[in-house]
Amino acid sequence: MNTESRISGPVVALDIGNVSMRLTFEEMYRRFGIDPADAATVGRLWEHGAALETGRCTVPEFLERLDDFTGHRHARQYLLEAWRCGVREPMPGMPEAVRALAARGVRFSFMSDISPIHLDQVFKYCGFVHLVTGGIYSFEAGAFKLQGSAMFDAFERRYGRPLVFFDDRIEIIEHARGLGWNAVQFKSPEQVLRDASALLKEAMPPQR
């Protein structure tokens, strides 16, 4: 992945989960022996995940937490693989949409609440990661997107304000708009291609 700190050309910011990558956690719950309908237990699991995703614990510390959570029944490698397995499929249609926009000079950067474990999965399976110039991640920023402006400020310092930001969660879209960003709720790759193309046309100087 290109990690240059400044990008030439218009920038589109992409969330990862359920935008760039499909999230499928049913297999992870099965491996941990959790009923997905057990909201309390699922909630406790994701409390540990939130600590990792905001940099409040390291990966070894997180695996120790998972070991305690699952009753010391599994090896650490099993726990690591179980946590990984929910992020391994690109969102269908997104590689094609990103490639089409990249061919028109659009640059992409990630903007995501994510852990280093899942980010490794993105690098492995995304399908268009070679067209993405870095990103801002919650585990590095020390906060989620909804927790103030830290991630947005970091993005602007590194890449400038994006042409548009796509996220699947409406509360994050509204939060981003409150910070002055042009933010659109993700519905489909076709929508990303359509909306970004229209904004790109508006941003281009008129031909003489």
PyMOL commands that set and color helices and strands:
alter all, ss='L'
color gray80, all
select helices_A, chain A and resi 26-32+39-53+59-69+76-84+94-102+116-125+129-131+138-141+150-159+170-178+189-203
alter helices_A, ss='H'
color red, helices_A
select strands_A, chain A and resi 11-14+21-23+87-90+107-112+132-137+164-167+183-185
alter strands_A, ss='S'
color yellow, strands_A
deselect
rebuild
show_as cartoon
